[in-house]
Amino acid sequence: GGFTALPVAQSGFYVPGDAKALATIAINNSQLWMLASQNQAALKTFKCITPGMQLLQAGPGAISLQYVFKNGKMRKQEMYTGNSFYTQCGRSIAITAQVKYVVVTHSDGSKKTIHFSH
């Protein structure tokens, strides 16, 4: 719970038409693109342009990421593996200037902390 949809003017992102699914893909480990499928229409592509954004490669053994932001807040993101819809996104994660560090948890229980200097 707790999800709140944002108006287009506030989020800055809009998929025209009857969008059904959204995935991300990294190109050359430097550009992040979003792919939006459409009902009975062509795939839409969007290049993510965020000043100061860095890409983090989660790696094949990563099962979760814990973001720690400069304002002290935290967020956890699970990394899916397998053959369902959730596995179709790339394992490249966009890190914005608000992120202080990320703790990557691997399937063997080990953890790695990655600090960012923006």
N, C-alpha and C positions, 0 to 999 in steps of 0.2 A: 503494500500500500504506500500511500504518500506521494504517488506520481501525480504531477499537475501538468497538463498540456499547456504549452505556451502559444500565444498568437504568433502568426508568421512575422509580424513587425518586430516582435521581441526576440524570437529565436533566430531569425535571419535565414531560415531554411524552409523551402516549399517544394513539394513534389506535385506537379500538375497531373491531373487525370486520376485514375482509379488505382492508386499505388497499393501493392500487396505485401512486399517484403523489402527489407533494406539490409545491405551487406557492405563491408568495407574491404578495400584491397590496397596494398602498398605497391607503388611502382618504383623500382630501383632503390628501395629503402629510403626514399627521400620525399615522395609525394603520396598523399593519402587521398583516395577516391572513394566516393560512396556510389553504390549501384542500387537502383530502385527498379523493381519489377513492376510491370503494369498489367492489369487485367485486359487481355485482348489487344495489347499494344506493345510497342518496342521498349526495350530496356533503356532507362535513363541513367546517365552518368553525371556526377558532380565532383569537381575538384575541390578539396578542402583547403582553404586559404586562411591560415591563422598565424598572425605574426608571432614569432618566437616558438612556434610549435616544433617539437622534436619527435622522432619516431623511436619507440622502444620495441625491440623484437622479443616477444615473450618466450619463444623457444618451445620445442615440442613437449617438454616435461612440465611446463607451467600449468597449474590447475587453478590458481587464483592470484589476483593482484590486490594489494591494499594501498590506496593512494593516501598520502598525507599532504594536505595543502598548507600553504604558508599561513593561512588564517587559523590553523589548528584543527580544522575539520578533517574527517576521514571518510573514505568510501571504499567498499570492497566490490570487486568484479570477478566473477567466475569465468574461467577459460574452459570451454567445452571441447571434448575430443570424441570422435566416433563418426557416425554416418547419418546423423539427423540434421535438420535445418540449422541448429545452433552451431554446428561445426563448420559451416560454410564461410564464415568470415575469416579473413586473414588473421594472423597472430601478431600483426603490427599494431601497436597501440599509440595513439596520439597523446603526447604529453604537452600540456600548455604551460605558460609561465606561472600559473597559480600553484603548480605542483612542486612541493619541496623535495619529496622522495617517494619511491614506490618499493614496497616489500613484495617480492615474487615468491610464492610458495610452490614447490615442486611436488610431483606425485610421490616421491620418496620421503616427504616430510621436511626436506631441507628448505631453508629460506635464504634469499639474497636481497640485500638492500641496495638500491640504486639511487644515488643522490643526483640532483640536477642543479646546475648553476645557470640560471637564465639571465 
